């Protein structure tokens, strides 16, 4: 009977689930994958996150005609995880649900943060040491060295950090619009773009927009697309904001580089997240700064996070002894 490994990348807005034949060691061109609702346990709750993961695995099994007994391992990376007590809570929430899936008694599962599976997927299998900088709604960076050390920088959330991410960039853009209106800053294309996007008649309307009621982080972060648009059209203010974001993201690499003697100017550095995907200027500025400061060698990611989750689940198979479904 053919065996499969499952990899799950659970974010705040969506969850990706990949089914990979156990004999495969690379991401296929036409993967057996399925996408569902977000499963960040700090947004939807630990029990609901577990339920969504279970339902997604069941849906995938049905779609691809896979029996749960064919699943050798399940690797799971979730946004919001990282602390040991959070991982333990997630394990407890998943235990009973996974038991009800009728998995094989030898099935293993591995739970970690989404940044760890993203790093595992981004680095080629033969690469033992490297870094990953993530800039989506928020930002953070992770790295591993040749002796298995794992390092983090950033990830403090939108109130304390996330420099270089979309939320951070959006706030900078709104501040630039306010300064331009006062005369404390240069005129910028962002003023017209922001007013149009928020359906406001005047810059003063930003006060009501931002303070009248709490705004979801994702709602504010969407304004970063306006900064990217203005930058690509040559707006000096928007371009400066993008370059400042690149400075912040390279700073993550510089701090990680100090944490292990194994990191040097030849260390592979890759990136992920919507900011790098949709802003050529940011990606180019990041690469130039990385090269100029001799912090590492830029590489495109090898595979997506859900593939990294599969690989970490595979490692759980190799290092665990005995049966049962556990982390």
Secondary structure as UniProt FT lines:
FT   STRAND          4..10
FT   STRAND          14..21
FT   TURN            22..23
FT   TURN            29..30
FT   STRAND          32..37
FT   HELIX           41..44
FT   HELIX           46..63
FT   TURN            64..65
FT   HELIX           68..70
FT   STRAND          71..78
FT   TURN            79..80
FT   HELIX           84..99
FT   TURN            100..102
FT   TURN            105..106
FT   STRAND          108..113
FT   HELIX           114..122
FT   TURN            125..126
FT   STRAND          130..135
FT   STRAND          139..144
FT   TURN            146..147
FT   STRAND          150..154
FT   TURN            158..160
FT   TURN            163..164
FT   HELIX           166..182
FT   HELIX           190..198
FT   TURN            203..204
FT   HELIX           205..211
FT   HELIX           217..221
FT   TURN            222..223
FT   HELIX           224..232
FT   TURN            233..234
FT   HELIX           236..257
FT   TURN            261..262
FT   TURN            265..266
FT   STRAND          268..272
FT   HELIX           274..278
FT   HELIX           280..292
FT   TURN            293..294
FT   STRAND          297..298
FT   HELIX           305..319
//
